[in-house]
Amino acid sequence: MGFGHDKTTHHFSLKADGGAIEVVANDAADKQNVDAIRGHLRHIAVMFTNGDFSTPMFIHDRVPPGVPVMKEKKIEYRYEELAAGGRIVIRSEDPEAVAAVHDFLKFQIKDHQTGDQEQVK
């Protein structure tokens, strides 16, 4: 990913139309990690848009729940820059796609042990 987990914080949120992946540097002045986060998330948004979910499979050493459906469905992956990092906003109008995104994000919450809510906000 290009940045250390000890110097960054991941958050995953579930929304009615999808959710979000957010990563920020613990120190907003840490330009190296902020830039690495932004580059990584921009790249991931493009990969996901193209149906390429190889990075989460590599990181987690298995196919995360939701990915098979996410590959097949029309889902928008939009990168947004944050002051200390970035986020990928994930959305769809397809209920099956949204359910798959929720499964994927719940898995991330558990695997990364973020403590984020697993309910839709």
N, CA, C and O of each residue as an XYZ file, in Angstrom:
484
protein
N       0.820     -1.198      0.000
C       0.000      0.000      0.000
C       0.858      1.255      0.000
O       0.418      2.313     -0.449
N       2.079      1.138      0.501
C       2.954      2.285      0.500
C       2.905      3.132      1.762
O       3.569      4.166      1.837
N       2.136      2.715      2.742
C       2.062      3.449      4.009
C       1.853      2.442      5.136
O       1.257      1.383      4.939
N       2.347      2.786      6.305
C       2.264      1.881      7.447
C       0.946      1.992      8.187
O       0.392      3.079      8.346
N       0.457      0.851      8.635
C      -0.787      0.849      9.405
C      -0.620      1.533     10.754
O      -1.594      2.020     11.328
N       0.602      1.571     11.259
C       0.843      2.204     12.554
C       0.818      3.730     12.478
O       0.735      4.399     13.508
N       0.889      4.277     11.282
C       0.890      5.736     11.114
C      -0.371      6.244     10.428
O      -0.480      7.423     10.091
N      -1.323      5.334     10.225
C      -2.563      5.688      9.528
C      -3.763      5.073     10.241
O      -3.621      4.162     11.056
N      -4.931      5.585      9.922
C      -6.173      5.052     10.481
C      -7.142      4.773      9.343
O      -7.389      5.628      8.493
N      -7.688      3.553      9.342
C      -8.694      3.137      8.365
C     -10.075      3.237      9.000
O     -10.248      2.955     10.186
N     -11.044      3.638      8.207
C     -12.440      3.608      8.635
C     -13.282      3.120      7.465
O     -12.994      3.411      6.304
N     -14.333      2.369      7.801
C     -15.255      1.836      6.811
C     -16.654      2.175      7.292
O     -16.986      1.947      8.455
N     -17.476      2.717      6.403
C     -18.833      3.084      6.794
C     -19.827      2.538      5.781
O     -19.554      2.474      4.583
N     -20.984      2.147      6.296
C     -22.064      1.624      5.470
C     -23.120      2.705      5.312
O     -23.554      3.312      6.291
N     -23.522      2.938      4.092
C     -24.568      3.915      3.769
C     -25.716      3.185      3.073
O     -25.541      2.063      2.597
N     -26.866      3.807      3.013
C     -28.036      3.184      2.395
C     -27.783      2.817      0.934
O     -28.359      1.855      0.427
N     -26.919      3.585      0.254
C     -26.642      3.320     -1.155
C     -25.248      2.735     -1.395
O     -24.783      2.689     -2.534
N     -24.578      2.287     -0.320
C     -23.240      1.707     -0.462
C     -22.416      1.905      0.784
O     -22.693      1.311      1.826
N     -21.401      2.741      0.679
C     -20.555      2.995      1.836
C     -19.290      3.734      1.453
O     -19.222      4.369      0.401
N     -18.283      3.647      2.320
C     -17.030      4.357      2.066
C     -15.863      3.675      2.757
O     -16.009      3.045      3.805
N     -14.711      3.821      2.142
C     -13.426      3.411      2.700
C     -12.637      4.701      2.903
O     -12.454      5.472      1.961
N     -12.173      4.935      4.114
C     -11.443      6.163      4.416
C     -10.126      5.815      5.097
O     -10.079      4.988      6.008
N      -9.070      6.455      4.644
C      -7.761      6.274      5.270
C      -7.152      7.656      5.464
O      -7.110      8.463      4.536
N      -6.681      7.919      6.674
C      -6.034      9.195      6.977
C      -4.733      8.935      7.732
O      -4.595      7.942      8.447
N      -3.795      9.843      7.555
C      -2.555      9.792      8.324
C      -2.848     10.260      9.744
O      -3.594     11.218      9.944
N      -2.271      9.593     10.716
C      -2.476      9.998     12.111
C      -1.919     11.385     12.368
O      -2.403     12.097     13.247
N      -0.898     11.776     11.602
C      -0.308     13.115     11.683
C      -0.565     13.791     10.335
O       0.045     13.428      9.329
N      -1.461     14.766     10.317
C      -1.820     15.446      9.066
C      -0.618     16.106      8.392
O      -0.654     16.358      7.188
N       0.438     16.388      9.144
C       1.638     17.004      8.580
C       2.584     15.971      7.960
O       3.599     16.342      7.371
N       2.266     14.700      8.082
C       3.087     13.614      7.545
C       2.825     13.483      6.043
O       2.084     12.606      5.599
N       3.447     14.370      5.281
C       3.198     14.460      3.838
C       3.465     13.142      3.112
O       2.743     12.799      2.176
N       4.475     12.413      3.523
C       4.813     11.153      2.856
C       3.650     10.154      2.945
O       3.275      9.547      1.942
N       3.088      9.988      4.135
C       1.973      9.054      4.286
C       0.682      9.595      3.671
O      -0.087      8.835      3.084
N       0.443     10.886      3.799
C      -0.748     11.485      3.185
C      -0.710     11.261      1.675
O      -1.708     10.849      1.084
N       0.424     11.528      1.054
C       0.560     11.328     -0.391
C       0.415      9.854     -0.771
O      -0.210      9.529     -1.780
N       0.993      8.964      0.039
C       0.899      7.527     -0.241
C      -0.550      7.050     -0.140
O      -1.006      6.264     -0.970
N      -1.265      7.519      0.868
C      -2.677      7.167      1.030
C      -3.463      7.616     -0.192
O      -4.223      6.838     -0.768
N      -3.282      8.856     -0.582
C      -4.027      9.399     -1.719
C      -3.746      8.623     -2.996
O      -4.666      8.291     -3.743
N      -2.491      8.338     -3.241
C      -2.130      7.577     -4.436
C      -2.735      6.180     -4.419
O      -3.254      5.706     -5.430
N      -2.665      5.530     -3.271
C      -3.213      4.186     -3.135
C      -4.727      4.180     -3.362
O      -5.238      3.353     -4.117
N      -5.438      5.094     -2.716
C      -6.891      5.110     -2.845
C      -7.343      5.493     -4.251
O      -8.331      4.951     -4.747
N      -6.641      6.415     -4.897
C      -6.965      6.743     -6.298
C      -6.817      5.485     -7.163
O      -7.672      5.182     -7.997
N      -5.722      4.768     -6.947
C      -5.447      3.546     -7.709
C      -6.512      2.482     -7.441
O      -6.992      1.841     -8.375
N      -6.880      2.293     -6.190
C      -7.894      1.306     -5.823
C      -9.246      1.656     -6.460
O      -9.947      0.770     -6.948
N      -9.608      2.934     -6.456
C     -10.883      3.342     -7.069
C     -10.907      2.977     -8.553
O     -11.931      2.510     -9.052
N      -9.814      3.178     -9.255
C      -9.736      2.818    -10.673
C      -9.800      1.300    -10.838
O     -10.524      0.795    -11.696
N      -9.040      0.575    -10.014
C      -9.053     -0.886    -10.094
C     -10.461     -1.436     -9.867
O     -10.941     -2.262    -10.644
N     -11.120     -0.977     -8.801
C     -12.465     -1.455     -8.502
C     -13.428     -1.123     -9.637
O     -14.264     -1.947    -10.006
N     -13.310      0.081    -10.188
C     -14.165      0.480    -11.313
C     -13.989     -0.486    -12.481
O     -14.943     -0.778    -13.202
N     -12.768     -0.981    -12.663
C     -12.465     -1.907    -13.750
C     -12.723     -3.368    -13.370
O     -12.399     -4.272    -14.140
N     -13.303     -3.606    -12.190
C     -13.609     -4.965    -11.760
C     -12.422     -5.733    -11.223
O     -12.487     -6.955    -11.086
N     -11.344     -5.042    -10.918
C     -10.121     -5.675    -10.416
C     -10.084     -5.543     -8.892
O      -9.871     -4.453     -8.362
N     -10.290     -6.649     -8.205
C     -10.275     -6.679     -6.747
C      -9.086     -7.491     -6.232
O      -9.148     -8.070     -5.148
N      -8.012     -7.532     -7.008
C      -6.846     -8.333     -6.629
C      -6.147     -7.796     -5.384
O      -5.578     -8.581     -4.626
N      -6.170     -6.494     -5.151
C      -5.485     -5.942     -3.977
C      -6.119     -6.417     -2.679
O      -5.386     -6.886     -1.808
N      -7.443     -6.326     -2.489
C      -7.998     -6.854     -1.240
C      -7.773     -8.353     -1.094
O      -7.592     -8.845      0.020
N      -7.784     -9.086     -2.208
C      -7.540    -10.522     -2.137
C      -6.109    -10.794     -1.694
O      -5.863    -11.732     -0.935
N      -5.168     -9.986     -2.159
C      -3.764    -10.141     -1.777
C      -3.564     -9.776     -0.309
O      -2.902    -10.507      0.427
N      -4.128     -8.662      0.114
C      -3.959     -8.187      1.494
C      -4.565     -9.172      2.492
O      -3.972     -9.438      3.537
N      -5.738     -9.712      2.175
C      -6.460    -10.558      3.124
C      -6.248    -12.046      2.869
O      -6.766    -12.879      3.613
N      -5.492    -12.390      1.828
C      -5.158    -13.770      1.489
C      -6.400    -14.624      1.206
O      -6.373    -15.844      1.373
N      -7.469    -13.984      0.782
C      -8.682    -14.682      0.358
C      -9.610    -13.682     -0.316
O      -9.393    -12.473     -0.238
N     -10.632    -14.183     -0.970
C     -11.606    -13.316     -1.610
C     -12.554    -12.802     -0.529
O     -13.267    -13.595      0.086
N     -12.576    -11.490     -0.287
C     -13.487    -10.951      0.724
C     -14.951    -11.148      0.332
O     -15.285    -11.134     -0.852
N     -15.822    -11.332      1.322
C     -17.256    -11.433      1.029
C     -17.728    -10.228      0.215
O     -17.268     -9.104      0.417
N     -18.641    -10.485     -0.694
C     -19.210     -9.423     -1.519
C     -18.517     -9.229     -2.848
O     -19.137     -8.760     -3.802
N     -17.241     -9.578     -2.934
C     -16.464     -9.298     -4.146
C     -17.043     -9.962     -5.393
O     -17.133     -9.293     -6.422
N     -17.440    -11.228     -5.367
C     -17.979    -11.808     -6.610
C     -19.162    -11.011     -7.172
O     -19.253    -10.816     -8.384
N     -20.054    -10.557     -6.311
C     -21.200     -9.768     -6.768
C     -20.741     -8.376     -7.204
O     -21.228     -7.848     -8.204
N     -19.811     -7.784     -6.462
C     -19.315     -6.446     -6.804
C     -18.675     -6.432     -8.188
O     -18.738     -5.420     -8.885
N     -18.062     -7.539     -8.593
C     -17.452     -7.620     -9.920
C     -18.494     -7.575    -11.027
O     -18.210     -7.102    -12.127
N     -19.694     -8.061    -10.745
C     -20.728     -8.200    -11.765
C     -21.676     -7.007    -11.849
O     -22.308     -6.796    -12.884
N     -21.783     -6.239    -10.797
C     -22.810     -5.204    -10.701
C     -22.276     -3.822    -11.062
O     -21.072     -3.567    -11.027
N     -23.201     -2.947    -11.408
C     -22.865     -1.546    -11.698
C     -22.740     -0.809    -10.362
O     -23.725     -0.579     -9.660
N     -21.515     -0.452    -10.040
C     -21.207      0.232     -8.791
C     -20.253      1.379     -9.107
O     -19.316      1.224     -9.891
N     -20.500      2.521     -8.492
C     -19.625      3.691     -8.664
C     -18.603      3.713     -7.528
O     -18.957      3.561     -6.359
N     -17.332      3.903     -7.885
C     -16.241      4.045     -6.924
C     -15.607      5.407     -7.175
O     -14.910      5.592     -8.173
N     -15.841      6.352     -6.283
C     -15.373      7.727     -6.486
C     -14.360      8.098     -5.396
O     -14.657      8.024     -4.204
N     -13.176      8.493     -5.825
C     -12.138      8.948     -4.898
C     -12.408     10.391     -4.489
O     -12.783     11.224     -5.314
N     -12.210     10.673     -3.199
C     -12.302     12.034     -2.676
C     -11.079     12.289     -1.797
O     -10.688     11.439     -0.996
N     -10.493     13.446     -1.955
C      -9.341     13.820     -1.140
C      -9.805     14.399      0.194
O     -10.747     15.190      0.248
N      -9.137     13.999      1.257
C      -9.372     14.546      2.595
C      -8.123     15.285      3.049
O      -7.051     15.101      2.472
N      -8.245     16.106      4.060
C      -7.115     16.918      4.531
C      -5.889     16.060      4.859
O      -4.764     16.458      4.555
N      -6.091     14.895      5.471
C      -4.962     14.059      5.872
C      -4.943     12.712      5.155
O      -4.294     11.774      5.620
N      -5.648     12.607      4.028
C      -5.681     11.342      3.303
C      -6.733     11.348      2.218
O      -6.786     12.258      1.390
N      -7.576     10.320      2.228
C      -8.600     10.240      1.193
C      -9.658      9.216      1.524
O      -9.581      8.515      2.533
N     -10.656      9.143      0.646
C     -11.729      8.167      0.819
C     -12.210      7.726     -0.553
O     -12.096      8.449     -1.542
N     -12.751      6.512     -0.577
C     -13.445      6.015     -1.750
C     -14.911      5.903     -1.368
O     -15.270      5.156     -0.458
N     -15.749      6.642     -2.062
C     -17.192      6.563     -1.861
C     -17.706      5.510     -2.837
O     -17.428      5.564     -4.035
N     -18.458      4.558     -2.304
C     -18.964      3.439     -3.088
C     -20.485      3.536     -3.097
O     -21.116      3.599     -2.042
N     -21.073      3.548     -4.302
C     -22.541      3.660     -4.332
C     -23.123      2.932     -5.532
O     -22.492      2.763     -6.575
N     -24.366      2.512     -5.322
C     -25.105      1.828     -6.377
C     -26.597      1.985     -6.108
O     -27.017      2.195     -4.970
N     -27.379      1.882     -7.156
C     -28.837      1.887     -7.021
C     -29.386      0.466     -7.006
O     -30.586      0.272     -6.806
N     -28.534     -0.524     -7.212
C     -28.916     -1.931     -7.256
C     -28.863     -2.511     -5.838
O     -27.785     -2.568     -5.246
N     -29.994     -2.940     -5.283
C     -30.009     -3.463     -3.907
C     -29.065     -4.646     -3.688
O     -28.474     -4.771     -2.616
N     -28.918     -5.513     -4.692
C     -28.004     -6.653     -4.561
C     -26.550     -6.162     -4.491
O     -25.744     -6.696     -3.729
N     -26.229     -5.156     -5.282
C     -24.885     -4.575     -5.251
C     -24.614     -3.917     -3.902
O     -23.532     -4.078     -3.338
N     -25.592     -3.178     -3.383
C     -25.438     -2.506     -2.085
C     -25.219     -3.547     -0.989
O     -24.373     -3.354     -0.116
N     -25.965     -4.636     -1.025
C     -25.793     -5.699     -0.029
C     -24.383     -6.289     -0.107
O     -23.768     -6.573      0.921
N     -23.874     -6.472     -1.325
C     -22.518     -6.992     -1.502
C     -21.483     -6.009     -0.959
O     -20.520     -6.417     -0.309
N     -21.676     -4.721     -1.223
C     -20.770     -3.685     -0.700
C     -20.791     -3.734      0.826
O     -19.739     -3.656      1.460
N     -21.960     -3.859      1.412
C     -22.064     -3.935      2.875
C     -21.316     -5.161      3.409
O     -20.619     -5.067      4.420
N     -21.456     -6.303      2.740
C     -20.718     -7.505      3.166
C     -19.217     -7.270      3.101
O     -18.481     -7.651      4.011
N     -18.770     -6.645      2.028
C     -17.350     -6.335      1.837
C     -16.849     -5.401      2.938
O     -15.789     -5.637      3.518
N     -17.608     -4.343      3.227
C     -17.180     -3.367      4.227
C     -17.221     -3.946      5.646
O     -16.354     -3.635      6.462
N     -18.216     -4.779      5.944
C     -18.269     -5.431      7.261
C     -17.050     -6.330      7.464
O     -16.474     -6.379      8.551
N     -16.668     -7.037      6.409
C     -15.463     -7.865      6.469
C     -14.235     -7.003      6.768
O     -13.399     -7.373      7.592
N     -14.131     -5.854      6.097
C     -12.996     -4.955      6.309
C     -12.970     -4.449      7.755
O     -11.908     -4.377      8.373
N     -14.131     -4.104      8.285
C     -14.222     -3.612      9.668
C     -13.679     -4.667     10.627
O     -12.896     -4.359     11.525
N     -14.099     -5.907     10.429
C     -13.654     -6.997     11.310
C     -12.179     -7.306     11.107
O     -11.430     -7.445     12.074
N     -11.758     -7.415      9.842
C     -10.386     -7.822      9.553
C      -9.368     -6.776      9.986
O      -8.293     -7.116     10.478
N      -9.706     -5.508      9.804
C      -8.807     -4.421     10.209
C      -9.030     -4.015     11.668
O      -8.286     -3.199     12.211
N     -10.057     -4.589     12.295
C     -10.384     -4.315     13.698
C     -10.498     -2.813     13.972
O      -9.885     -2.281     14.898
N     -11.307     -2.144     13.133
C     -11.443     -0.691     13.251
C     -12.448     -0.267     14.313
O     -12.401      0.861     14.804
N     -13.355     -1.169     14.667
C     -14.397     -0.802     15.627
C     -15.508      0.036     15.015
O     -16.384      0.516     15.735
N     -15.490      0.219     13.711
C     -16.541      0.990     13.038
C     -17.865      0.250     13.139
O     -17.898     -0.974     13.268
N     -18.958      1.008     13.079
C     -20.296      0.429     13.133
C     -20.557     -0.427     11.899
O     -20.158     -0.080     10.787
N     -21.233     -1.552     12.117
C     -21.585     -2.428     11.011
C     -23.029     -2.222     10.572
O     -23.574     -3.013      9.802
N     -23.649     -1.142     11.073
C     -25.005     -0.798     10.670
C     -24.976      0.349      9.670
O     -24.036      1.144      9.631
N     -26.022      0.413      8.868
C     -26.143      1.480      7.879
C     -26.403      2.792      8.601
O     -27.255      2.872      9.486
N     -25.658      3.821      8.211
C     -25.825      5.161      8.812
C     -26.727      5.987      7.941
O     -27.001      7.144      8.259
